[in-house]
Amino acid sequence: MMKKTIKFQDGSVQDFELNRNGFIQAVSYKESSADLKLDLTHKSNIMAAAKSSPGGYRGFFQMGESALFETGYYLGDFGVDFRKLNPDKEQKKINTIRATFDKNDWKGTWSGKNGINSFNDFITKPQLQLMAVSDWINHLCKRMQILNFNQYYGQIINGVEVTESGAIASAHLMGEGGLATFLGSPVFKKKSAVSDGNGTHISSYLSMFGGFDLEVCCKRKIYITIKDSSGLELKNKEVTIISKNNGKYIS
């Protein structure tokens, strides 16, 4: 298995396998100083699972109320299960609920999904927390498809290659709006910040966490039109299509 060497801001250098598990280990090390190469019961991982930021983000991935709401774990102050909402018809209601998540005060209720029935369960049961982290990755992956962000995979933007894992890590850092602004996507009319409160730019996450194979995530979109030598579109022809990604990483 190939590995990626990452130098972190604290000066440490770590190697991670280029698979889904390696991605979770790398992001967790960055976000909470967790060392998921060690047993989950190791003191450092117990502390990382409960780690809190000034903004109230918690755990290995420093997840907020909104992330756990959208993955079906946290019901919030209104006791609403996101999985039962229709984003196409109830977006106004969803936005009203999301507005209550700004403080990350964790005073709302929980759904019981995967055995997480309370805030205490989330921060004291690392194995269950990893389930939530994995669901969050899958959720962001689907959002990449819905928003057409996966059409940018393999492109070099501002000197950084856009890959699936890098895009998902960047959306985790700065949200879909921040990623859209960086990519130059027209999906949102309003531009969003591309650096967080600590000055971390979205491009650093694209680069640092790029190139991991997330295994069961979404695939890069390829748009094709088959034409003959004169430029006329070919129809009802059997062809073999070979896809080549010109970027450094294969998506």
Backbone bond lengths (Angstrom), bond angles and torsions (degrees), N, CA, C in turn:
res aa  C-N    CA-C-N  psi(-1)  N-CA   C-N-CA  omega(-1)  CA-C   N-CA-C  phi
1 M - - - 1.459 - - 1.534 109.53 -
2 M 1.332 115.36 127.20 1.461 119.44 177.39 1.525 110.14 -69.33
3 K 1.333 114.83 153.19 1.453 120.15 -179.06 1.520 110.83 -126.24
4 K 1.325 114.35 157.01 1.459 121.01 176.61 1.515 108.39 -117.41
5 T 1.327 115.47 131.65 1.455 121.07 177.84 1.520 109.18 -96.48
6 I 1.325 115.78 125.70 1.464 121.41 -178.33 1.527 109.03 -121.43
7 K 1.329 115.28 129.92 1.460 120.75 173.43 1.521 107.98 -100.06
8 F 1.326 116.08 122.02 1.447 121.43 -175.71 1.532 111.06 -94.63
9 Q 1.320 114.12 166.29 1.460 120.44 -175.10 1.530 112.37 -61.72
10 D 1.344 116.85 -27.17 1.462 119.34 -179.96 1.529 112.38 -79.74
11 G 1.334 116.50 2.43 1.453 121.25 177.91 1.514 114.51 93.94
12 S 1.322 117.35 -10.37 1.458 120.60 179.90 1.526 111.02 -74.78
13 V 1.320 115.48 151.48 1.460 121.90 178.71 1.525 107.84 -123.69
14 Q 1.323 116.31 126.71 1.457 121.16 -176.06 1.528 110.26 -131.23
15 D 1.331 115.41 147.09 1.462 121.85 175.07 1.524 109.31 -105.82
16 F 1.328 116.08 136.71 1.458 121.14 179.85 1.528 109.64 -132.68
17 E 1.321 116.17 138.32 1.462 119.85 175.31 1.528 108.82 -65.99
18 L 1.329 115.55 144.36 1.461 120.68 -175.34 1.527 112.33 -84.16
19 N 1.333 114.98 51.91 1.458 119.83 176.08 1.523 108.97 -128.86
20 R 1.314 116.89 -174.99 1.461 121.25 -176.15 1.531 111.63 -61.79
21 N 1.329 115.94 -42.15 1.455 120.03 179.57 1.525 110.93 -63.46
22 G 1.330 116.24 -40.90 1.458 120.41 177.89 1.513 112.03 -63.63
23 F 1.337 116.51 -37.15 1.469 121.48 177.57 1.526 110.79 -62.83
24 I 1.332 116.53 -45.94 1.462 120.67 179.98 1.527 110.00 -63.86
25 Q 1.329 116.73 -40.03 1.466 120.12 177.81 1.527 111.19 -63.00
26 A 1.328 116.59 -43.30 1.464 121.16 -176.70 1.525 111.60 -66.20
27 V 1.333 116.79 -48.19 1.463 120.12 -178.88 1.526 110.13 -66.17
28 S 1.326 117.18 -39.34 1.462 120.33 179.44 1.528 111.47 -64.64
29 Y 1.329 116.67 -38.17 1.467 120.00 178.02 1.529 109.78 -62.82
30 K 1.309 115.82 -42.37 1.470 120.67 179.94 1.526 111.68 -67.66
31 E 1.325 116.67 -44.64 1.451 121.03 -172.18 1.528 113.44 -77.36
32 S 1.347 116.64 -38.57 1.467 118.89 -171.05 1.518 114.59 -133.53
33 S 1.347 117.36 3.66 1.470 122.54 -176.06 1.528 111.70 66.07
34 A 1.329 117.77 19.66 1.466 121.12 175.90 1.522 109.36 -69.27
35 D 1.313 116.45 143.38 1.466 121.34 173.45 1.521 107.24 -115.86
36 L 1.323 116.23 86.30 1.451 121.40 -174.19 1.523 112.98 -77.44
37 K 1.338 116.63 3.08 1.461 119.82 169.77 1.527 109.62 -76.16
38 L 1.332 115.27 -19.81 1.456 121.77 176.22 1.523 109.20 -90.71
39 D 1.323 116.56 169.40 1.457 121.39 177.64 1.532 110.24 -62.25
40 L 1.316 116.19 146.53 1.466 120.29 -179.60 1.521 112.23 -63.66
41 T 1.340 116.63 -20.48 1.459 119.90 179.72 1.524 112.31 -86.11
42 H 1.342 116.74 -2.35 1.463 119.67 177.52 1.530 108.82 -62.20
43 K 1.330 116.35 143.81 1.456 121.54 -175.69 1.525 112.49 -53.38
44 S 1.344 116.54 -40.70 1.466 119.56 -177.85 1.526 111.53 -64.39
45 N 1.336 116.80 -33.72 1.465 119.93 -179.54 1.530 111.86 -79.77
46 I 1.315 116.60 -33.51 1.467 119.76 174.11 1.527 109.41 -60.95
47 M 1.344 115.90 -43.13 1.462 120.54 179.37 1.524 111.21 -67.64
48 A 1.345 117.26 -39.85 1.462 121.33 -178.78 1.526 111.34 -66.48
49 A 1.343 116.61 -36.10 1.461 120.60 -179.38 1.526 111.71 -64.17
50 A 1.338 116.08 -26.30 1.462 120.63 -179.69 1.520 112.75 -103.20
51 K 1.323 117.37 1.12 1.468 120.68 -174.47 1.523 111.82 -60.06
52 S 1.336 115.26 138.77 1.461 121.53 -179.82 1.518 110.16 -121.81
53 S 1.326 115.93 141.67 1.464 121.33 174.49 1.518 108.59 -99.05
54 P 1.338 117.90 166.28 1.471 120.30 177.74 1.531 113.07 -56.15
55 G 1.331 116.48 -26.88 1.463 120.04 -179.69 1.512 113.59 -88.60
56 G 1.341 117.39 4.75 1.450 120.78 177.86 1.513 115.08 86.56
57 Y 1.334 118.40 7.19 1.467 121.49 177.14 1.520 108.79 -74.59
58 R 1.349 116.47 142.73 1.452 118.56 -169.95 1.531 112.82 -131.82
59 G 1.334 113.72 153.75 1.445 121.12 167.96 1.505 116.93 85.69
60 F 1.342 114.48 -171.13 1.461 122.32 -176.28 1.528 112.20 -51.82
61 F 1.340 116.43 -46.08 1.457 122.38 -175.62 1.525 112.32 -98.27
62 Q 1.349 116.15 3.18 1.466 120.55 -175.83 1.536 110.14 51.09
63 M 1.320 114.58 58.69 1.457 121.49 -178.67 1.520 110.74 -85.51
64 G 1.329 115.32 147.49 1.447 121.03 177.25 1.513 111.42 -104.15
65 E 1.323 115.68 177.83 1.464 120.76 179.96 1.527 111.40 -57.82
66 S 1.325 116.44 -40.17 1.460 120.04 -176.94 1.522 111.99 -60.89
67 A 1.354 116.80 -43.72 1.470 120.89 -179.27 1.520 110.82 -62.74
68 L 1.329 116.91 -41.77 1.460 120.13 -178.70 1.522 111.80 -76.89
69 F 1.322 116.96 -23.19 1.465 121.23 172.41 1.526 109.74 -68.80
70 E 1.321 116.35 -47.21 1.460 120.87 -175.88 1.528 112.30 -71.80
71 T 1.318 118.10 -16.21 1.465 120.91 176.28 1.522 111.87 -99.91
72 G 1.338 117.01 5.49 1.455 120.61 172.15 1.511 116.17 86.52
73 Y 1.326 118.27 10.44 1.467 120.72 -178.84 1.535 111.96 -93.08
74 Y 1.302 116.48 -42.49 1.467 121.87 -172.15 1.528 109.42 -106.96
75 L 1.330 116.65 129.36 1.461 121.58 -177.81 1.521 112.82 -95.93
76 G 1.332 116.95 -12.80 1.454 120.83 177.51 1.513 114.14 72.80
77 D 1.310 115.27 -170.30 1.467 121.70 -177.20 1.532 112.61 -67.63
78 F 1.346 116.89 -25.32 1.464 120.62 -177.64 1.530 112.81 -91.79
79 G 1.338 117.34 -6.69 1.462 120.47 -179.85 1.515 113.31 65.83
80 V 1.337 117.05 35.33 1.469 121.70 -176.20 1.527 110.11 -103.13
81 D 1.327 116.26 133.60 1.464 121.91 178.10 1.524 108.43 -91.58
82 F 1.326 116.68 116.25 1.459 122.02 -178.14 1.528 111.77 -57.42
83 R 1.335 116.22 -32.90 1.464 120.71 -177.23 1.523 112.59 -64.82
84 K 1.332 116.78 -18.33 1.467 120.88 -179.01 1.525 112.36 -99.24
85 L 1.331 116.25 3.01 1.461 120.84 179.70 1.527 110.65 -95.66
86 N 1.304 116.21 152.24 1.458 122.26 176.16 1.529 108.10 -108.01
87 P 1.353 117.88 103.38 1.469 120.83 -177.14 1.525 113.71 -55.86
88 D 1.331 116.93 -29.87 1.464 120.13 -178.98 1.526 112.27 -71.78
89 K 1.346 116.63 -28.87 1.457 120.33 -174.89 1.531 113.06 -111.58
90 E 1.334 117.08 -18.99 1.460 120.35 -173.80 1.527 112.70 -123.37
91 Q 1.326 117.09 31.69 1.456 120.56 -176.73 1.526 111.60 -62.79
92 K 1.325 117.63 -37.18 1.466 120.74 179.76 1.526 110.49 -62.35
93 K 1.315 116.68 -41.89 1.460 121.69 178.19 1.526 110.30 -65.02
94 I 1.321 116.89 -42.11 1.469 121.50 179.06 1.526 110.51 -62.24
95 N 1.332 116.58 -42.41 1.465 120.52 179.78 1.532 111.32 -64.83
96 T 1.341 116.60 -36.30 1.464 120.70 178.05 1.528 110.29 -64.05
97 I 1.325 115.79 -41.21 1.463 120.39 179.18 1.523 110.59 -67.92
98 R 1.316 116.17 -43.37 1.468 120.24 -179.26 1.529 111.63 -61.17
99 A 1.318 116.75 -31.50 1.463 120.46 -178.71 1.522 112.02 -63.82
100 T 1.336 116.78 -20.05 1.468 120.23 179.62 1.526 111.90 -84.33
101 F 1.342 117.11 -4.88 1.459 120.33 -174.88 1.528 113.52 -93.05
102 D 1.322 117.72 1.77 1.464 120.93 -174.43 1.528 113.35 -58.79
103 K 1.321 116.77 -34.89 1.463 120.17 -175.09 1.526 113.44 -89.41
104 N 1.332 117.22 -16.71 1.472 120.58 -176.09 1.536 109.98 49.73
105 D 1.336 116.24 53.58 1.464 119.25 -179.12 1.530 112.87 -89.82
106 W 1.328 117.58 -9.03 1.466 124.18 173.01 1.534 112.13 57.39
107 K 1.319 117.25 38.83 1.461 121.16 179.78 1.526 112.36 -95.84
108 G 1.330 116.67 -2.60 1.461 120.15 -178.58 1.514 112.65 -83.45
109 T 1.329 115.93 -174.81 1.466 122.16 -178.98 1.524 111.00 -97.71
110 W 1.331 115.37 169.47 1.465 122.63 -175.90 1.519 109.33 -123.08
111 S 1.338 116.69 156.16 1.469 121.48 -174.93 1.518 113.70 -86.06
112 G 1.338 117.59 -21.72 1.459 120.15 -175.00 1.520 113.46 89.94
113 K 1.339 117.03 2.69 1.455 120.63 -179.78 1.527 110.90 -57.10
114 N 1.328 115.82 132.34 1.470 123.35 179.85 1.532 112.63 53.65
115 G 1.321 116.84 28.25 1.454 120.52 175.20 1.510 115.29 83.35
116 I 1.351 117.54 8.75 1.463 120.58 176.67 1.526 107.66 -95.13
117 N 1.326 115.25 99.87 1.462 121.22 -175.12 1.519 113.31 -102.35
118 S 1.332 116.22 -7.34 1.461 118.94 -176.50 1.521 110.02 -157.79
119 F 1.318 115.38 167.61 1.459 121.01 175.55 1.526 110.35 -60.42
120 N 1.328 116.51 -37.78 1.463 120.36 179.15 1.524 111.25 -63.24
121 D 1.330 117.38 -38.77 1.466 120.81 176.43 1.528 110.07 -59.54
122 F 1.317 115.70 -43.09 1.463 120.33 -176.21 1.524 111.73 -63.21
123 I 1.323 118.26 -43.92 1.465 119.98 -174.09 1.528 113.73 -89.14
124 T 1.343 118.12 -10.76 1.468 119.81 -177.48 1.528 113.68 -112.61
125 K 1.325 117.65 -3.95 1.461 120.65 -179.29 1.530 109.43 -123.16
126 P 1.357 116.06 83.87 1.476 121.39 -174.08 1.531 114.49 -53.33
127 Q 1.337 117.11 -38.71 1.463 119.22 -177.83 1.528 110.89 -63.99
128 L 1.337 116.83 -40.13 1.460 120.55 177.95 1.526 110.43 -68.77
129 Q 1.328 116.11 -35.92 1.460 120.12 178.85 1.527 111.00 -62.99
130 L 1.335 116.03 -36.52 1.468 119.01 178.26 1.528 111.43 -65.15
131 M 1.322 117.51 -30.15 1.464 120.43 174.96 1.527 109.76 -63.68
132 A 1.331 115.68 -42.39 1.464 120.04 179.25 1.521 110.62 -65.57
133 V 1.328 116.97 -39.27 1.461 121.61 177.55 1.523 110.50 -61.02
134 S 1.326 116.62 -44.60 1.461 120.96 -179.92 1.528 111.04 -64.31
135 D 1.334 116.30 -40.08 1.468 120.21 177.54 1.528 110.97 -64.98
136 W 1.323 117.07 -35.21 1.465 121.69 178.81 1.527 110.24 -66.05
137 I 1.326 116.76 -40.54 1.466 120.66 177.35 1.530 109.36 -62.38
138 N 1.331 116.42 -45.74 1.470 120.37 179.56 1.526 111.17 -62.27
139 H 1.331 116.51 -39.39 1.466 120.94 179.47 1.524 110.65 -63.86
140 L 1.332 116.52 -46.34 1.462 119.75 179.25 1.524 111.17 -64.44
141 C 1.319 115.40 -35.23 1.463 119.54 178.27 1.528 110.97 -61.06
142 K 1.324 116.44 -44.79 1.463 120.13 177.90 1.528 111.17 -63.69
143 R 1.335 115.72 -37.53 1.456 119.42 178.65 1.528 111.34 -64.94
144 M 1.334 116.99 -33.85 1.463 120.45 176.88 1.528 109.97 -60.14
145 Q 1.325 116.21 -39.50 1.465 120.79 178.45 1.526 111.41 -68.84
146 I 1.331 115.54 -49.73 1.463 120.53 -176.42 1.525 110.98 -58.79
147 L 1.337 116.74 -39.91 1.467 121.74 -177.06 1.531 112.83 -88.71
148 N 1.325 116.53 1.88 1.466 122.24 179.62 1.530 113.20 64.76
149 F 1.328 117.60 22.96 1.460 120.03 177.79 1.528 111.41 -70.72
150 N 1.337 116.53 -23.59 1.466 118.29 -177.67 1.528 112.80 -71.69
151 Q 1.324 118.14 -8.68 1.456 119.51 174.80 1.533 111.45 -72.68
152 Y 1.343 116.71 -12.92 1.460 120.46 179.94 1.530 112.45 -90.39
153 Y 1.342 117.72 -7.47 1.457 119.61 -178.09 1.529 110.11 -60.51
154 G 1.311 115.58 132.88 1.462 121.44 -179.02 1.516 113.17 94.24
155 Q 1.332 118.07 -12.73 1.461 121.20 178.66 1.530 110.90 -83.75
156 I 1.321 115.89 150.61 1.457 121.65 174.11 1.524 107.98 -100.20
157 I 1.322 116.75 117.33 1.469 121.97 -179.28 1.524 108.59 -123.91
158 N 1.330 114.89 122.28 1.469 120.60 -177.04 1.527 111.60 52.22
159 G 1.334 115.51 39.48 1.456 121.13 175.03 1.513 115.41 81.65
160 V 1.342 118.26 4.15 1.462 121.54 -178.15 1.519 109.77 -121.80
161 E 1.323 116.40 132.67 1.460 118.41 176.74 1.523 110.08 -77.52
162 V 1.319 115.85 134.35 1.460 121.85 178.99 1.523 108.44 -89.01
163 T 1.303 116.61 120.51 1.464 121.99 175.92 1.523 108.45 -123.41
164 E 1.315 115.14 166.92 1.453 120.49 -178.89 1.534 111.34 -58.25
165 S 1.330 117.19 -52.30 1.461 120.09 -176.67 1.521 111.53 -66.36
166 G 1.323 117.01 -36.80 1.460 120.18 177.91 1.515 111.85 -65.56
167 A 1.337 116.37 -39.60 1.467 120.81 179.19 1.524 110.78 -65.88
168 I 1.322 116.91 -41.37 1.463 120.70 -179.75 1.521 110.84 -66.36
169 A 1.326 117.46 -41.90 1.469 120.80 176.87 1.525 110.43 -63.55
170 S 1.325 116.79 -38.01 1.468 121.14 -179.68 1.520 111.56 -69.22
171 A 1.331 117.23 -37.92 1.466 121.09 176.81 1.524 109.96 -67.03
172 H 1.325 116.05 -33.68 1.464 120.21 175.69 1.527 110.22 -64.99
173 L 1.317 116.84 -38.75 1.469 121.71 -178.80 1.520 112.24 -72.76
174 M 1.333 117.18 -51.73 1.464 121.38 -168.93 1.526 114.32 -119.59
175 G 1.324 116.64 5.86 1.453 119.05 179.48 1.524 112.31 78.54
176 E 1.315 114.85 171.63 1.469 120.41 -178.74 1.521 111.53 -64.51
177 G 1.331 116.68 -35.24 1.465 120.53 -178.86 1.514 111.78 -65.22
178 G 1.326 116.56 -43.47 1.462 120.26 178.80 1.506 111.72 -63.65
179 L 1.342 116.95 -41.56 1.456 120.61 179.03 1.523 110.17 -66.43
180 A 1.327 117.56 -41.31 1.464 120.75 179.39 1.525 110.84 -61.21
181 T 1.340 116.17 -42.19 1.465 120.48 179.45 1.516 110.77 -62.41
182 F 1.330 117.25 -43.69 1.466 120.47 -179.49 1.526 111.26 -65.48
183 L 1.332 116.77 -42.47 1.463 120.86 -177.96 1.528 112.42 -72.55
184 G 1.331 116.77 -19.74 1.460 119.99 -174.52 1.514 111.77 80.90
185 S 1.334 116.31 23.14 1.458 120.99 -179.48 1.528 109.91 -75.89
186 P 1.329 117.50 139.58 1.476 121.21 179.87 1.523 112.93 -87.25
187 V 1.334 117.93 9.61 1.462 120.71 -172.63 1.527 112.43 -64.39
188 F 1.350 117.77 -29.99 1.460 121.24 175.77 1.528 108.92 -115.80
189 K 1.326 117.14 135.79 1.467 121.02 -179.77 1.531 111.30 -71.13
190 K 1.330 115.81 -38.22 1.464 120.41 -176.39 1.520 110.26 -91.29
191 K 1.326 117.08 133.74 1.455 121.13 177.66 1.522 109.96 -78.96
192 S 1.317 115.58 147.95 1.465 121.46 -178.92 1.523 110.26 -118.74
193 A 1.327 115.62 166.00 1.467 121.10 178.57 1.522 110.50 -64.97
194 V 1.328 116.14 146.01 1.459 120.76 178.65 1.532 111.33 -113.85
195 S 1.323 117.25 8.60 1.463 123.16 174.34 1.522 108.50 -133.94
196 D 1.339 116.67 143.37 1.458 118.78 -179.83 1.526 111.17 -85.08
197 G 1.324 116.67 -174.79 1.452 121.32 -176.69 1.513 114.33 -64.81
198 N 1.342 116.38 -18.30 1.463 120.71 178.38 1.522 112.50 -93.48
199 G 1.349 115.83 2.02 1.458 119.80 -179.71 1.510 113.97 85.59
200 T 1.338 117.55 9.06 1.466 120.79 178.40 1.519 109.53 -76.11
201 H 1.332 116.52 119.44 1.463 121.25 -178.07 1.521 110.47 -84.44
202 I 1.300 114.93 146.20 1.463 120.68 -176.80 1.527 112.34 -59.28
203 S 1.330 117.02 -29.51 1.465 120.42 -179.71 1.517 111.98 -64.50
204 S 1.341 117.30 -28.43 1.461 119.81 179.75 1.523 110.78 -67.71
205 Y 1.337 117.19 -35.49 1.461 120.64 177.32 1.525 110.68 -73.69
206 L 1.329 116.53 -37.47 1.465 119.71 176.80 1.521 110.80 -58.65
207 S 1.324 115.60 -41.85 1.461 120.90 -178.63 1.524 111.64 -77.16
208 M 1.325 116.52 -49.95 1.462 121.78 -174.68 1.526 112.42 -61.20
209 F 1.325 116.41 -40.73 1.466 120.49 -173.84 1.532 112.41 -109.20
210 G 1.320 116.55 18.57 1.456 120.57 178.62 1.517 112.42 -82.21
211 G 1.325 116.38 152.33 1.460 121.39 171.49 1.503 116.32 89.84
212 F 1.335 118.35 4.21 1.471 120.51 176.57 1.527 109.14 -83.00
213 D 1.315 116.33 142.04 1.459 121.53 176.76 1.529 107.73 -89.95
214 L 1.329 116.86 109.13 1.460 120.54 -177.72 1.520 112.47 -84.33
215 E 1.318 117.23 2.06 1.466 125.92 164.49 1.519 115.77 71.41
216 V 1.314 118.47 -56.40 1.471 119.10 -177.67 1.514 111.10 -119.81
217 C 1.318 116.47 25.43 1.459 120.15 -178.77 1.528 110.43 -91.59
218 C 1.331 115.05 -166.62 1.458 119.58 -175.95 1.518 111.73 -78.66
219 K 1.299 115.67 164.43 1.462 121.53 -176.69 1.521 111.30 -111.02
220 R 1.309 114.57 156.61 1.459 120.88 179.40 1.527 110.24 -66.58
221 K 1.320 117.15 136.67 1.460 120.59 179.18 1.527 110.51 -80.62
222 I 1.309 115.88 139.17 1.463 121.65 176.46 1.526 107.30 -127.00
223 Y 1.318 117.22 123.00 1.463 122.21 178.59 1.528 108.46 -103.81
224 I 1.327 118.05 125.10 1.462 120.68 -176.51 1.528 111.08 -130.64
225 T 1.294 114.60 147.63 1.457 122.92 168.44 1.525 106.68 -133.69
226 I 1.295 116.79 127.67 1.464 120.82 -177.85 1.528 108.62 -99.69
227 K 1.340 114.94 123.85 1.460 121.00 -178.30 1.531 110.06 -129.56
228 D 1.331 115.37 156.97 1.471 118.91 175.32 1.528 108.80 -86.04
229 S 1.310 116.42 -177.06 1.468 121.32 -174.66 1.529 112.88 -64.17
230 S 1.330 117.38 -21.22 1.459 120.67 179.63 1.531 112.29 -91.42
231 G 1.344 115.84 -3.78 1.455 119.64 178.02 1.508 114.80 97.10
232 L 1.336 117.20 1.36 1.458 120.22 179.25 1.530 110.08 -81.35
233 E 1.328 115.98 138.32 1.455 120.39 -178.58 1.529 110.33 -68.38
234 L 1.329 115.13 134.26 1.452 120.56 179.61 1.526 109.47 -90.84
235 K 1.333 116.17 131.41 1.454 120.84 178.50 1.520 109.84 -125.33
236 N 1.331 114.71 151.89 1.467 121.51 177.14 1.524 112.01 56.69
237 K 1.338 116.04 38.76 1.459 121.22 177.12 1.526 109.25 -116.67
238 E 1.303 116.35 141.94 1.452 120.84 175.50 1.522 108.76 -89.69
239 V 1.337 116.35 122.97 1.465 120.41 -177.01 1.521 109.89 -132.80
240 T 1.308 115.51 162.30 1.460 122.47 172.44 1.525 107.95 -111.08
241 I 1.327 116.83 124.81 1.460 121.43 -177.89 1.532 109.33 -110.36
242 I 1.313 115.52 124.18 1.458 120.67 176.99 1.520 107.88 -110.90
243 S 1.337 116.97 120.12 1.456 121.69 -177.56 1.516 110.58 -93.36
244 K 1.321 116.06 131.49 1.455 121.36 177.72 1.523 109.19 -125.36
245 N 1.334 115.47 125.48 1.456 120.83 176.73 1.524 107.09 -94.55
246 N 1.310 117.96 119.29 1.459 120.79 -177.19 1.523 113.34 -79.71
247 G 1.337 116.59 -2.96 1.448 118.85 177.54 1.525 111.46 -79.04
248 K 1.312 115.74 178.69 1.456 121.49 -178.05 1.534 111.06 -69.91
249 Y 1.331 116.01 -35.77 1.435 121.18 -176.51 1.516 111.58 -105.73
250 I 1.317 116.58 147.96 1.461 121.08 177.61 1.524 107.95 -89.21
251 S 1.316 116.82 129.71 1.466 121.44 177.12 1.524 107.67 -104.66
